[in-house]
Amino acid sequence: MLRNYLLTAYKVFMRRKLFTAINLGCIVLTLVVLMVITALLQSTFWPDGVEGKSDRFLQVYGMRSESADGKSTSTTLLGFKTIDKYLKPLPGVERVSAFTIPNTVSVYQGDRVSQLDLRRVDADYWKILDFRLLAGRLPDENDDRLGRLVAVVNASTARRLFPQAAAVGRSISVGGQTFTIVGVVADVIHVNAYADMWTPLTTFPSTDYQKDLTGGFAAMLLARSPADLPRIRREVERSAATFVGADPRTYSVTHFWGDSKLDVFARTLLDRHSVPDSGAAQLLLTIGGAMLLFMLLPALNLVNLNMGRILERSTEIGVRKAYGATSLQLAGQLVVENVVLCLAGGLLGLACARLVLWWLEASQLIPYLAVGINLPVFGCGMLLALVFGLLSGVVPAWKMSRLDPVHALKGTA
């Protein structure tokens, strides 16, 4: 029966090619937008590549201090001392990395000045994240311990600073310090990895940062296995309960949380720094609801188009009903036809979405963007196509399948 449905669907689509093309165009345009968004969300919340171990690590990106009565609050990034005292001693954690948020610095090369985003990191940073090394080497414990003025730059920065020569071994001046470039890595945009240039933590001009409880730092905590993450989350929460700030009389309660990538974004966007629940489920529901609403308008347009297409087949429907076809069988056939059309549009949409993502990468509207269509995105795209087909096909199919066969044969449906 399904084979007959598919053959009928093909003949119906070929009978009115312009009508089919309009339907396909509407489907493809809608699905391209949704699949591009899906690919970007998947790359952001569940990344691979440089943050391929994200299923094993947690991030601590901020702390909320509150007064006992809750009237005074302060939200800041971590200080190095907080990470060193409260997070690094946590039991059962394989590695803990302290690193700064990128800040813009001026890089001097003779008379030329370039503005770069600099991130200072410790040696564990390079062992938690999987940077793709293109040339040279990555900093190690000795560079960190000895405070060597070495730097790593990404590929785009290397070409920008030294367009005619290799960057490794070259020197650049930053803030009165002269750094030697020891490595070049592939461009990355992920939250923990993004920067133009990386240097060891110990290259700070002063050691005062080691005494700060708050400042410009964040932390990554690498677990030995994903199963350890819930326990580490609880350990982070308990360590925050023992935190003593610089002004304990004003701020007597402090919270910081071990979060996944999704949790980091949800907690920031929804301002949920004082509660364990980051609001990740709420964020996903909001995004899913917005995508569903986005599909509704073109789905309603397709409902009207499908009604027009099905009305032309009222005689066929009347004949089939006269020969005993049930309303459920007729509705099933019409829904299958619409779903087939939407799945075909989904495949075209995937190809067009890949082209849009290539354009986004080449245009650098989002610096260092690198995102593709992988298996989860492909599966989500086809699921969206199926949902789109059902949304736009069920109502007209059911309505037309219930036509009175006498009126349908007379063409007065």
C-alpha positions in Angstrom: 0.0 0.0 0.0 2.8 2.4 0.9 4.3 1.8 -2.6 1.1 2.8 -4.2 0.9 5.9 -2.0 4.4 6.9 -3.1 3.7 6.3 -6.8 0.5 8.3 -6.6 2.3 11.1 -4.8 4.9 11.2 -7.5 2.3 11.4 -10.3 0.4 14.1 -8.3 3.5 16.2 -7.9 4.5 15.9 -11.5 1.0 16.9 -12.7 1.4 20.4 -11.4 5.1 21.2 -11.4 4.8 24.9 -10.6 2.5 24.2 -7.7 5.0 21.5 -6.4 7.9 24.0 -6.9 6.1 26.6 -4.8 5.4 24.1 -2.1 9.1 22.9 -2.1 10.4 26.5 -2.0 8.3 27.3 1.1 9.4 24.1 2.8 13.1 24.5 1.9 13.3 28.1 3.1 11.7 27.3 6.4 13.9 24.3 7.0 17.1 26.0 6.0 16.6 28.6 8.7 15.7 26.0 11.3 18.6 23.7 10.4 21.2 26.5 10.4 19.9 27.4 13.9 20.0 23.8 15.0 23.6 23.4 13.7 24.7 26.5 15.6 23.0 25.4 18.8 24.5 21.9 18.6 28.0 23.4 18.1 27.5 25.8 21.0 25.9 23.5 23.6 27.3 20.1 22.6 30.6 20.9 20.8 33.2 18.5 19.4 36.7 19.3 18.2 38.6 21.5 20.6 36.0 21.0 23.4 35.5 17.3 22.5 35.8 16.4 26.2 32.9 18.6 27.1 30.9 15.6 28.3 33.6 15.1 31.0 34.2 18.7 32.2 32.3 21.4 34.1 32.8 25.1 34.0 32.6 27.6 36.8 32.1 31.0 35.2 30.9 33.3 38.0 29.9 33.7 41.6 27.0 35.4 43.3 27.5 36.9 46.7 24.4 37.9 48.8 23.7 39.6 52.1 21.8 37.6 54.7 18.6 39.5 54.0 19.1 39.1 50.2 18.9 42.9 49.6 22.5 43.3 48.5 24.0 41.1 45.7 27.2 41.0 43.7 27.9 38.9 40.6 31.5 38.6 39.5 33.9 36.4 37.8 36.2 34.2 40.0 39.6 35.3 41.3 42.6 33.0 41.0 42.7 32.5 44.8 39.2 31.2 44.8 40.0 28.6 42.2 43.3 27.7 43.9 41.8 27.4 47.4 38.2 26.1 46.8 38.2 24.2 43.4 41.7 22.7 42.9 41.6 20.7 46.1 38.3 19.0 45.2 38.5 15.2 45.4 38.2 13.0 42.4 38.8 15.7 39.8 41.4 14.8 37.2 42.4 18.3 36.3 41.4 21.9 37.3 42.3 24.7 35.0 42.3 28.4 35.8 42.2 30.8 32.9 41.3 34.4 32.2 38.4 35.8 30.1 39.9 37.2 26.9 40.8 40.9 27.0 41.9 43.2 24.2 45.6 44.1 24.1 47.8 46.1 21.7 50.5 44.1 20.0 53.5 46.2 18.7 55.6 45.2 15.8 57.9 48.1 15.0 55.5 50.9 13.8 52.6 48.5 13.4 50.0 48.0 16.1 47.4 45.2 16.2 44.5 44.7 18.5 44.2 41.1 19.7 42.2 39.1 22.3 44.6 37.7 24.8 43.8 34.9 27.2 46.2 33.8 30.0 46.0 30.1 30.9 47.7 27.5 33.0 49.3 24.3 31.8 46.2 22.1 32.5 44.2 24.3 30.1 46.1 22.7 27.2 45.4 19.2 28.5 41.7 19.7 29.0 41.0 21.3 25.6 42.1 19.5 22.3 43.5 22.3 20.2 44.7 21.3 16.8 48.4 22.3 16.7 49.5 23.5 13.3 53.1 24.5 14.0 55.5 24.5 17.0 54.4 23.3 20.4 52.0 24.1 23.2 53.2 25.6 26.6 53.9 23.1 29.4 54.3 23.0 33.1 57.9 24.4 32.9 56.7 27.4 30.9 54.1 28.1 33.6 56.4 27.4 36.6 59.2 29.6 35.2 57.0 32.4 33.9 58.5 32.1 30.4 57.3 34.8 28.1 56.0 32.5 25.4 52.8 32.7 23.4 50.5 30.7 21.2 48.5 32.4 18.4 45.8 31.1 16.2 46.2 30.6 12.4 44.4 33.8 11.4 46.5 35.9 13.9 49.7 34.3 12.6 48.9 35.3 9.1 47.9 38.7 10.2 51.1 39.4 12.2 53.5 37.6 9.8 51.9 37.5 6.4 55.2 36.6 4.6 56.9 34.3 7.1 56.3 31.6 9.7 55.1 32.9 13.1 56.9 30.3 15.3 60.1 31.8 16.8 59.0 35.4 16.1 58.7 38.0 18.9 56.0 40.5 19.6 55.6 43.2 22.2 52.5 43.3 24.5 52.1 45.7 27.4 55.9 46.3 27.7 56.6 42.5 27.6 58.3 40.7 24.7 56.8 37.3 23.9 58.2 34.6 21.7 55.6 32.7 19.7 56.1 29.0 20.3 53.0 27.5 18.6 50.2 28.1 16.1 46.8 26.5 16.6 43.7 26.3 14.5 41.1 29.0 14.8 38.4 28.3 17.4 35.3 30.2 18.7 34.1 28.1 21.6 33.5 29.8 24.9 36.4 28.2 26.8 38.8 28.2 23.8 38.3 31.5 22.0 41.2 33.9 21.8 43.7 35.3 19.3 46.6 34.7 21.6 47.4 32.7 24.7 50.2 33.1 27.3 51.0 31.4 30.6 49.3 32.7 33.7 52.6 33.5 35.3 53.4 36.1 32.6 51.2 38.6 34.5 53.4 41.6 35.2 52.6 41.3 38.9 51.7 38.3 41.2 48.9 40.3 42.8 46.3 38.3 40.9 47.2 35.3 43.1 45.6 37.0 46.1 42.3 38.0 44.5 39.1 36.2 45.4 37.2 37.9 42.6 38.6 39.0 39.2 38.6 37.9 35.6 39.1 34.2 35.9 37.0 31.1 35.1 37.7 27.4 35.8 37.3 24.1 34.0 37.1 20.9 36.0 37.8 17.7 34.1 36.3 14.5 35.5 37.7 11.0 34.9 34.4 9.9 33.4 31.0 11.5 32.6 29.5 9.5 35.5 31.6 11.6 38.0 30.0 14.9 37.0 27.0 14.8 39.4 29.3 14.2 42.3 31.7 17.0 41.3 28.7 19.3 40.9 27.8 18.6 44.5 31.4 19.1 45.6 31.5 22.5 43.9 28.3 23.5 45.6 29.7 22.4 49.0 32.9 24.3 48.5 30.9 27.5 47.7 29.1 27.1 51.1 32.5 27.4 52.8 33.6 30.4 50.9 34.7 33.4 52.9 34.8 36.6 50.9 36.8 39.8 51.4 33.7 41.4 53.1 31.8 38.6 54.9 29.7 41.1 56.9 28.1 42.5 53.8 28.1 39.3 51.7 27.5 36.4 54.0 26.3 33.9 51.4 28.2 32.9 48.2 27.1 30.6 45.3 29.0 29.2 42.4 28.1 26.2 40.3 29.8 23.5 38.2 28.0 23.8 34.9 27.8 22.1 31.5 28.1 24.2 28.4 24.3 24.4 28.2 24.1 25.3 31.9 26.6 28.2 31.4 24.5 29.8 28.7 21.2 29.2 30.5 22.4 30.5 33.8 23.7 33.7 32.2 20.7 34.3 29.9 18.1 33.6 32.6 20.1 35.2 35.5 19.9 32.1 37.7 23.1 32.5 39.6 21.6 31.9 43.1 20.0 28.5 42.5 21.3 25.1 41.5 18.9 24.8 38.6 20.5 26.7 35.7 17.2 26.8 33.8 18.6 24.7 30.9 15.3 22.8 30.5 13.5 26.1 30.3 15.9 27.5 27.8 15.6 24.4 25.6 11.8 24.6 25.8 11.9 28.2 24.9 14.1 27.6 21.9 11.9 24.6 20.8 8.7 26.6 21.2 10.2 29.5 19.2 11.2 27.0 16.4 7.7 25.5 16.5 6.1 29.0 16.2 8.4 29.8 13.4 7.1 26.7 11.5 3.5 27.5 12.1 3.1 30.4 9.7 4.6 28.6 6.7 2.6 25.5 7.8 -0.6 27.5 7.7 0.3 28.7 4.2 1.0 25.1 3.1 -2.4 24.1 4.6 -4.1 26.5 2.2 -2.0 25.3 -0.7 -2.7 21.7 0.1 -6.5 22.4 0.4 -6.4 23.9 -3.1 -4.4 20.9 -4.4 -6.7 18.4 -2.7 -9.9 20.1 -4.0 -8.8 19.4 -7.5 -8.8 15.7 -6.6 -12.3 15.7 -5.1 -13.5 13.4 -8.0 -10.7 10.9 -7.2 -11.6 11.0 -3.5 -15.3 10.4 -4.3 -14.5 7.4 -6.5 -12.3 5.9 -3.9 -14.9 6.4 -1.2 -17.6 4.9 -3.5 -15.4 1.8 -3.8 -15.1 1.4 0.0 -12.0 3.4 1.0 -12.3 4.6 4.6 -11.7 8.1 5.7 -8.6 6.9 7.6 -7.1 5.3 4.5 -7.7 8.5 2.4 -6.3 10.7 5.1 -3.3 8.5 5.4 -2.6 8.7 1.7 -2.9 12.5 1.6 -0.7 12.8 4.7 1.9 10.5 3.2 2.0 12.6 0.1 2.6 15.7 2.1 5.3 14.1 4.3 7.1 12.8 1.2 7.1 16.3 -0.2 8.4 17.7 3.1 11.1 15.1 3.4 12.3 15.9 -0.1 12.3 19.5 0.9 14.3 18.5 4.0 17.0 16.9 1.9 17.2 20.0 -0.3 17.1 22.1 2.9 20.1 20.2 4.3 22.1 21.0 1.2 21.1 24.6 1.2 21.8 24.8 5.0 25.3 23.5 4.3 25.8 26.3 1.8 24.5 28.9 4.2 27.0 27.7 6.9 29.8 27.8 4.4 28.9 31.4 3.7 28.7 32.2 7.4 32.2 30.7 7.9 33.7 32.5 4.9 32.1 35.9 5.7 33.4 35.9 9.3 30.3 37.5 10.6 30.9 35.2 13.5 34.8 35.2 13.9 36.4 31.8 13.6 33.1 30.0 13.1 33.5 26.4 12.0 30.3 24.4 12.1 29.0 21.6 9.9 26.1 19.3 9.2 26.8 16.1 11.3 24.6 13.1 12.0 22.6 14.7 14.9 21.9 17.8 12.9 20.9 15.7 9.9 18.6 13.7 12.1 17.1 16.8 13.6 16.6 18.3 10.1 14.7 15.3 8.9 12.6 15.2 12.1 11.8 18.9 11.5 10.7 18.0 8.0 8.5 15.2 9.3 6.9 17.5 11.8 6.4 20.2 9.2 4.8 17.7 6.9 2.4 16.5 9.6 1.6 20.1 10.7 0.7 21.2 7.2 -0.9 17.9 6.0 -3.1 16.4 8.7 -5.9 19.1 8.8 -6.6 19.3 5.0 -6.2 15.5 4.6 -8.7 14.7 7.3 -11.1 17.3 6.1 -11.0 16.1 2.5 -11.2 12.4 3.5 -14.6 13.1 5.1 -16.2 14.5 2.0 -19.5 13.1 1.0 -18.8 10.8 -2.0 -21.9 12.0 -3.9 -20.9 15.7 -3.6 -17.3 14.8 -4.4 -18.2 13.0 -7.6 -20.4 15.9 -8.6 -17.5 18.3 -8.0 -19.5 20.3 -5.5 -17.3 19.5 -2.5 
